């Protein structure tokens, strides 16, 4: 029976997925002087803590991380923005800083990552006036701003990292040979296949497919040339293939459920796709006598 393909193509969701899948590379590229240690994503905890703010948070896409920097743990909130002209971004950044500080009571670093195609005639705000005192008059919360279109694709390619090569598909592509870039991405991924997780391999396929800007026929030829045509290209195929390679053990079922929940939270899966894929896994979880499937993600 032929399985129905699900190809979620969420611009914002793909960038969040990219950052979380290549988190250390992301910091190595944009903040090379910052030494990071242990880290864990706390998006679920953040959203759970502020359940009452769900409506207010709707439409915002962010990555929340607890991270060790120079031996001290702090919180990093990365805001992913696909509209340079969205109003009150600086205000929202400060609000999230407050939420993050109340969550862990640790220092907070705010980063705004703009992924839109607009050419900036002037810089967007990089701080927010939140208070004052008798000496300094105004007090500002300052945050880092990253604009992907400020980077040249050909410069990113020279760095020879998969993250930078993927970013090159969305950066300033003046003079870029997109076919060669896509071929190089797949060749590098094929060579590193044993080092990459299934999640990373799937992200590469989804990201390239969304931003390729070349004919589909040419795209398929490139994939065959570099022997990447066997890579699972959809969420459903990824989960299905993983299930066939592995046994039906508790940890493996739990891992698949967690993966789907993560992709749903990252807006890579729609609610309909999420329910379609997770229902059989929850049933399997119960069949194995593992208790409430809702606890699998705990």
RAQUI-V546315 format. One record per run of one state. SS is the DSSP state (hx for helix, st for strand, lp for the rest). FROM is the first residue (numbers start at 0). LEN is the number of residues. If there is no record, write none. Layout:
ss=SS from=FROM len=LEN
ss=SS from=FROM len=LEN
//
This chain:
ss=lp from=0 len=10
ss=hx from=10 len=11
ss=lp from=21 len=1
ss=hx from=22 len=8
ss=lp from=30 len=5
ss=st from=35 len=6
ss=lp from=41 len=1
ss=hx from=42 len=7
ss=lp from=49 len=1
ss=hx from=50 len=7
ss=lp from=57 len=4
ss=st from=61 len=8
ss=lp from=69 len=2
ss=st from=71 len=10
ss=lp from=81 len=7
ss=hx from=88 len=16
ss=lp from=104 len=3
ss=st from=107 len=7
ss=lp from=114 len=12
ss=st from=126 len=5
ss=lp from=131 len=7
ss=st from=138 len=4
ss=lp from=142 len=1
ss=st from=143 len=4
ss=hx from=147 len=3
ss=lp from=150 len=1
ss=st from=151 len=1
ss=hx from=152 len=5
ss=lp from=157 len=4
ss=hx from=161 len=7
ss=lp from=168 len=3
ss=st from=171 len=1
ss=lp from=172 len=5
ss=hx from=177 len=14
ss=lp from=191 len=6
ss=hx from=197 len=14
ss=lp from=211 len=4
ss=hx from=215 len=10
ss=lp from=225 len=9
ss=hx from=234 len=11
ss=lp from=245 len=4
ss=hx from=249 len=16
ss=lp from=265 len=5
ss=hx from=270 len=17
ss=lp from=287 len=5
ss=hx from=292 len=5
ss=lp from=297 len=1
//
